[in-house]
Amino acid sequence: MSEHKDVAPRVGADRVASEIRSLIAEIVEVPEESITDTSSFADLGADSLMALEIVASIEKKYRIQVPEEDLQRIKSFGDTIALVREYLARAAG
C-alpha cells in the first residue's frame, strides 16, 4: 500500500512539470524536448515580456499568485517547477 502513496505525489509532480513545459514551449515557440531542468528563459530565447507571460499563464492555470520578490528565484525551468510545486503545496494545506 505505501508503494502507491509514494507513486501518487510523483505522478502529480510529473504532470505539473509536463504542463508547464508545454506552456513554456508554446509561448517561446520551441520544441518541448529542448526544455531541460537547467534551461533558463534566456537559453530558450525568451525575452522579459515572454517571461512575464509565462508567469502570468502559470498563475492563471494553477490559481496562484507569485509575489514580485519570488520572481527573482526563477532562473531555470527547474526553478519554475520547484516554485509552482511550493505554492501548490501551500494551497493544499
Buried (B, 14 or more C-beta within 10 A) or exposed (E): EEEEEEEEEEEEBEEBBEBBBEBBBEBBEBEEEEBEEEBBBEBBEBEEEBBEBBBEBBBEEBEBEBEEEEEEEBEBBBBBBBBBBEBBEEEEE
